[in-house]
Amino acid sequence: MEEPNKETPPPILDQLKEYGEIRLKLAKLRAIEGGTSVAASMIADVVVMLCSVMAFIFASITLGFYLAYKFDSLWEGFGCVALIYLLIAVVVKLNKKRLEKPIINALIQKLLK
């Protein structure tokens, strides 16, 4: 005959308490993972944006000097660059509603990723 198992399982309340603690730890770890991945993604996007802005600024200066060389006048070259930016600003202002939706959707997708 087999001898009955002398180890008794912990009472159900102890098991439920342990289960709750494990679920809480899991929720914390998932929150940390989500937060850090969003933060890392945002930092990477900021670095890319900064580099893009710097490249854009230097390209603008280069275009200004090139047009100044072609027109034989600094003010005309840089004035043309300023007019180009003014035209872009007007086009963006007129199409603001159409441009907002894709940007909002991209931000929401990044945050819910």
N, C-alpha and C positions, 0 to 999 in steps of 0.2 A: 504494500500500500504506500501511496505517496503521501508525503507529509505536506500539509497545507502551507501555503506561502505565509511566512510570518511578517513580511513587510506589507503594511497596509498602505494603499494609496492615500495621498493627502486629501483632506476633506475638499468638497467641491468649492467651498468659499475661497480656500487657498489657491486652487487652480484658477478660479475666476479673477482673483486679485493679480496673480502672475500674468494671466492673459491680458488684463487691462494695462499693466505696466509695459508689457511688450508692445502692445498696440500704440501706447503713448510714445514710446521710444521710436517706433517705426514712423509715426506721424511727424515727430520732430525731425528725424533724419530726412524724410521726404521734403519737408518744408525748407530745411537747410540746403538740400540739393537744388531745389527749385529756385530759391533766392540767389544762391551763388552762381548758378548757370545764367540767370537773367542779368546779374551784375557783371559777370564776365563778358557776356554778349554786348551789353551796353558800353562797357569800357572799350572793347574792340571797335565798336561802331564809332565811338568818340574819337579814337585814334585815327581811324580811316577818314573820318570827316575832317579832322584837323589837317591831315596830310593833303586831302583834296582841296581844302580852302587855301593852304599855302601854295600848292601847285597852281591853283586858279589865280591867286594874286600875282605870282611871278609871271604867269602867262599873260596876264593883263598888262603888266609893266612892259614885258617884251613886245606885245602888240602895240602899246603906246609909243615906244621908241622906234619900232619899225615904221609905223604910220608917220611919225614925226620925221623920220629920214626921208620917206617918200614925198611928204608935203613940204619938206625943208622948213618946218616950223614945229617947235615942241607943242605949243598950245593947240595947234590944229590936230596933231596926232593924238594927244591925250584927250582933246575935246571929242574926237570921233569915238574913242573908247568909252567916254562918259555917255555919249548919245546911244551907243549900243546897249549899255547897261540900263539907261532910261527906257529904251524900247522894250527890253526884256522885262523890266519892272512893270510897265504898263500891260504887257501881254499876260504876265502872271496875275496881276490885280484883276484883269477882266475875266480870267479863267480860274479864279480862286476856288469856287465851289467844286469844279471838276477835279482840281488838284488835291483838295482836302481828303476826299474819300479814300483814294489809294494809300495815302500816308497814314490815315487813321487805321485802315485795315492792316497795314504792315506792322504798326505799333501794337495793335491788339494781338496779332499772331505771335509777335516776339514775346509779349508778356505772358501769353497763355501756353507757350511752348513748353 
